[in-house]
Amino acid sequence: MDEQQMLTQAYQSNRLSHAYLFEGDDAESMKQVAMAFSTMILCDDAEQCRSKVEHHNHPDFLYVSTDENTIKKEQIERLVRHMNQLPIESTHKVYIIESFEKLSVQGENSILKFLEEPPENTIAILLTTKPEQILDTIHSRCQHIHFKPIDKQRFIQRLEDRDVPRAAAEMLSTYTTQIETALALHEETDLLALRKIILKWCQQLMTQYSMALIGIVDLLKHAKNRRLQLLTLAAINGFFEDMMHVKVGLDQQLIYSDLGEQFEHWAQKLDYTQIVLMYDRITEAHKKLNQNVNPTLVFEQIVINGVK
């Protein structure tokens, strides 16, 4: 049973949860299913109602998203005020929060309180491609809907078809599965130069801690804004994912496909515990960067608390 069928069955059997957390790396599919589910709850088959939801102007529906790095507390406060009102045209109220991991700490805590005591017939649909960056207490209050992994090779091929070099496309696949976001990053900076700096820094991180600290200056010179810094963290995480894949014999799944032999050499420098520790450090770094902690401090903490 796919995600849409599961949600349709819940609706038809009148077993709706008050909160759903959609998880996966296919952000577009999650958005499409979330919109279809919202329309089903609010409209059934009423065409005019469906059009209102589609255009985000239904009085009982609210869609929260941002092109910035953080969903502001003010957006969440507006949502809570709106959702605390009684339904106007439907039997339910529904809200969607896209890229839920972008919430500020204050915003996440506000939503947590709202999920703990939701108004009657109010349904939350939270979308995330980075569930590990969300509070455990949020996870525990939601019904989880897991989406099938996106075919990354097809995503990479689509970027290559838009004249993005394969090495850059592979690195972008660690950060996003949305074509337009990836193309915007490709136009914004020299991704191949950034990739070279990232790979050099990852190697320093394994063996030359003092050089890795010094190398942060060069790293942030290329990753000069928050979005590029988040891409950098995702690419670093991809480096250690490749390391793990080599150690367990899954060489055919490498993100950095041109570096297979080098990864066999690098993988000998770290044991499994050290690689898992690095995953934890990078996840923590993501959280801090989204909380507007100074990026130099964020990357310094990776080095100081990283593999030893």
Residue pairs with C-beta under 8 A, 6 or more apart in sequence:
1 9
3 22
3 29
3 33
3 145
3 146
3 147
4 33
4 36
4 37
6 145
7 20
7 33
7 37
7 40
7 145
8 40
10 16
10 17
11 37
11 40
11 41
16 41
16 92
16 123
17 123
17 142
17 143
18 115
18 118
18 122
18 123
18 124
19 115
19 118
19 123
19 124
19 125
19 126
19 141
19 142
19 143
20 37
20 123
20 124
20 125
20 126
20 142
20 143
20 144
20 145
21 100
21 126
21 128
21 131
21 134
21 138
21 139
21 142
21 143
21 144
21 145
22 30
22 33
22 34
22 125
22 126
22 127
22 128
22 145
22 147
23 128
23 129
23 131
23 144
23 145
23 146
23 147
24 30
24 129
24 146
24 147
24 148
24 149
24 150
25 129
25 147
25 149
25 150
25 152
25 177
26 147
26 148
26 149
26 150
26 177
27 98
27 99
27 127
27 129
27 176
27 177
27 178
28 177
28 178
29 147
29 150
30 127
30 129
30 147
31 98
31 127
33 145
33 147
34 96
34 125
34 127
35 53
35 54
35 96
37 125
38 53
38 61
38 94
38 96
38 125
39 49
39 50
39 53
39 54
41 90
41 92
41 94
41 123
42 49
42 53
42 58
42 60
42 61
42 89
42 90
42 92
42 94
43 49
43 50
43 53
43 90
49 58
49 89
49 90
52 58
52 61
53 61
56 63
58 89
58 90
59 88
59 89
60 87
60 88
60 89
60 90
60 92
60 93
60 94
61 93
61 94
61 95
62 79
62 82
62 83
62 94
62 95
62 96
63 95
63 96
63 98
64 71
64 75
64 76
64 79
64 95
64 96
64 97
64 98
65 71
65 97
65 98
65 99
66 72
66 75
66 99
66 102
68 102
69 102
69 226
69 227
69 230
69 289
69 290
70 102
70 103
70 104
70 290
70 292
71 97
71 99
71 100
71 102
71 103
71 104
71 107
72 104
72 107
73 104
73 106
73 107
73 110
75 107
76 103
76 107
76 110
76 111
77 110
79 95
79 97
80 110
80 114
82 93
82 95
83 93
83 95
83 114
83 119
83 122
84 119
85 93
87 93
87 121
91 121
92 121
92 122
92 123
93 119
93 121
93 122
93 123
94 122
94 123
94 125
95 122
95 123
95 124
95 125
96 125
96 126
96 127
97 103
97 111
97 124
97 125
97 126
97 127
98 127
99 127
99 128
99 129
100 126
100 127
100 128
100 134
100 138
101 128
101 129
101 130
101 131
101 133
101 134
101 290
102 290
103 111
104 290
104 291
105 291
108 134
108 135
108 138
111 124
111 138
112 135
112 137
112 138
112 141
114 124
115 124
115 138
115 141
115 142
116 141
118 124
124 142
126 138
126 142
128 134
129 176
129 177
130 286
131 139
132 283
133 283
133 286
133 287
133 290
150 177
152 173
152 177
155 169
155 173
155 177
155 179
156 166
156 169
156 170
156 173
158 179
159 168
159 169
159 172
159 179
159 182
159 183
159 186
160 166
160 169
162 179
162 183
164 172
164 182
164 183
164 186
164 191
165 191
165 192
166 257
167 192
167 195
167 256
167 258
168 186
168 191
168 192
168 195
169 182
170 255
170 256
170 257
171 191
171 194
171 195
171 198
171 231
171 235
171 238
171 255
171 256
172 182
172 185
172 186
172 191
172 231
173 182
173 255
174 231
174 234
174 235
174 237
174 238
174 255
175 182
175 185
175 230
175 231
175 234
175 235
176 182
176 185
185 191
185 227
185 228
185 231
188 227
188 228
189 222
189 224
189 228
190 222
193 222
194 222
194 223
194 228
194 231
194 232
194 235
195 235
197 215
197 218
197 219
197 222
198 219
198 232
198 235
198 236
198 239
199 239
199 256
199 259
200 215
201 212
201 215
201 216
201 218
201 219
201 236
202 236
202 239
202 240
203 266
204 211
204 212
204 215
205 212
205 236
205 278
205 302
205 303
205 306
205 307
206 266
206 269
206 270
206 307
207 269
209 303
209 306
212 303
213 300
213 303
216 296
216 299
216 300
216 303
219 232
219 299
220 229
220 295
220 296
220 299
222 228
223 229
223 231
223 232
223 295
226 289
226 295
229 289
229 295
229 298
230 286
230 289
230 290
233 282
233 285
233 286
233 289
236 282
236 302
237 279
237 282
238 255
238 256
239 255
239 256
240 275
240 278
240 279
240 282
241 255
242 254
242 255
242 256
242 259
242 263
243 263
243 266
243 267
243 270
243 275
244 272
244 275
245 251
245 253
245 254
246 254
246 260
246 263
246 264
246 266
246 267
247 267
247 272
247 275
251 260
251 263
254 260
254 263
256 263
270 278
270 307
274 307
274 308
275 307
277 306
277 307
278 306
278 307
281 301
281 302
281 305
281 306
282 302
284 301
285 298
285 299
285 301
285 302
288 297
288 298
288 301
289 295
289 298
